[in-house]
Amino acid sequence: MIGKRHLAEITEIRDNILYAVNDRGWELQHWDQGVLDTYEWSLGTRDHSPITHRPSTGHPSPTDLAREDDAAYEELRFGADPHRQTYANGVQHATMWLRGQTDSQPWSLWIRS
């Protein structure tokens, strides 16, 4: 489990994002990239967290998820770069879903043909 979500569930969604990009030509926007980076970080396939850039040492703990969620919120409130704020919004939605604070998973799954 990562937060309140099963590893397989997160992997399936991350793989679906990669399918949309690699197989279907979807171009990730800043928000989408924040979601993807958060899922990759949670799976331990990213070498640092998306907002705080803390080195990754495997799967994030509940405290790590909360810290990243808080940092994304601060970026949304006080950040000067609108692209960075949009990215942070994606990160925050993904961390909230991982933590079980919402049941709305932020990526719309693509149907594979």
C-alpha positions as CSV (number, residue, x, y, z in Angstrom):
1,M,0.0,0.0,0.0
2,I,1.0,3.5,-0.8
3,G,-1.0,5.8,1.4
4,K,-4.5,4.2,1.0
5,R,-4.0,2.8,-2.4
6,H,-2.7,-0.6,-3.6
7,L,0.5,-0.7,-5.5
8,A,-1.2,-2.5,-8.4
9,E,-3.8,0.2,-8.7
10,I,-1.2,3.0,-8.9
11,T,0.8,1.0,-11.4
12,E,-2.2,0.4,-13.6
13,I,-3.0,4.1,-13.7
14,R,0.7,5.1,-14.3
15,D,0.9,2.6,-17.1
16,N,-2.3,4.0,-18.6
17,I,-0.8,7.5,-18.6
18,L,2.3,6.1,-20.4
19,Y,0.0,4.3,-22.9
20,A,-1.8,7.6,-23.7
21,V,1.6,9.3,-24.2
22,N,3.6,6.6,-25.9
23,D,1.0,4.7,-27.9
24,R,-1.7,7.4,-28.5
25,G,0.4,10.5,-28.8
26,W,-1.2,12.4,-25.9
27,E,0.9,15.5,-25.0
28,L,1.0,15.9,-21.2
29,Q,0.1,19.3,-19.9
30,H,1.6,20.7,-16.7
31,W,-1.3,19.3,-14.6
32,D,-1.0,15.9,-16.2
33,Q,2.8,15.9,-15.7
34,G,2.3,16.6,-12.0
35,V,0.0,13.6,-11.7
36,L,2.4,11.3,-13.5
37,D,5.4,12.5,-11.5
38,T,3.5,11.9,-8.3
39,Y,2.5,8.4,-9.3
40,E,6.1,7.5,-10.5
41,W,7.5,8.9,-7.2
42,S,5.0,6.9,-5.2
43,L,6.0,3.7,-7.1
44,G,9.7,4.4,-6.4
45,T,10.6,4.9,-10.1
46,R,11.4,8.6,-9.7
47,D,14.6,9.7,-8.0
48,H,13.0,12.6,-6.1
49,S,9.6,13.9,-5.0
50,P,7.8,16.2,-7.4
51,I,7.6,19.5,-5.4
52,T,10.1,19.3,-2.5
53,H,12.7,17.4,-4.6
54,R,13.6,15.2,-1.7
55,P,15.6,12.2,-2.7
56,S,13.4,9.1,-3.2
57,T,14.4,6.1,-1.1
58,G,11.6,3.7,-2.3
59,H,8.0,4.2,-1.7
60,P,6.9,7.4,0.2
61,S,5.6,7.1,3.7
62,P,2.3,8.7,4.8
63,T,4.4,11.5,6.2
64,D,6.2,12.0,2.9
65,L,2.8,12.1,1.0
66,A,1.5,14.7,3.5
67,R,4.6,16.8,3.2
68,E,4.4,16.8,-0.6
69,D,0.7,17.6,-0.5
70,D,1.4,20.6,1.8
71,A,4.2,21.8,-0.4
72,A,2.0,21.6,-3.5
73,Y,-0.7,23.6,-1.6
74,E,1.9,26.3,-0.7
75,E,3.0,26.4,-4.4
76,L,-0.6,26.9,-5.4
77,R,-1.1,29.7,-2.9
78,F,2.1,31.6,-3.2
79,G,3.9,30.5,-6.4
80,A,4.8,33.0,-9.0
81,D,4.9,30.8,-12.0
82,P,1.5,29.8,-13.4
83,H,2.9,26.6,-15.1
84,R,4.5,25.5,-11.8
85,Q,1.2,26.2,-10.0
86,T,-0.7,24.1,-12.5
87,Y,1.9,21.3,-12.0
88,A,1.5,21.6,-8.3
89,N,-2.3,21.3,-8.6
90,G,-1.8,18.0,-10.4
91,V,0.6,16.8,-7.7
92,Q,-1.9,17.8,-5.0
93,H,-4.8,16.0,-6.6
94,A,-2.7,12.9,-7.0
95,T,-1.4,13.0,-3.4
96,M,-4.9,13.5,-2.0
97,W,-6.1,10.5,-4.0
98,L,-3.1,8.4,-2.8
99,R,-3.8,9.5,0.8
100,G,-7.5,8.6,0.5
101,Q,-8.7,12.1,1.0
102,T,-10.7,11.8,-2.2
103,D,-12.0,8.9,-4.3
104,S,-11.7,11.0,-7.5
105,Q,-8.6,9.7,-9.1
106,P,-7.2,12.6,-11.2
107,W,-6.4,10.8,-14.5
108,S,-9.1,9.9,-16.9
109,L,-8.3,6.3,-18.0
110,W,-7.8,5.7,-21.7
111,I,-9.4,2.7,-23.1
112,R,-6.9,0.4,-24.8
113,S,-8.0,-0.8,-28.2
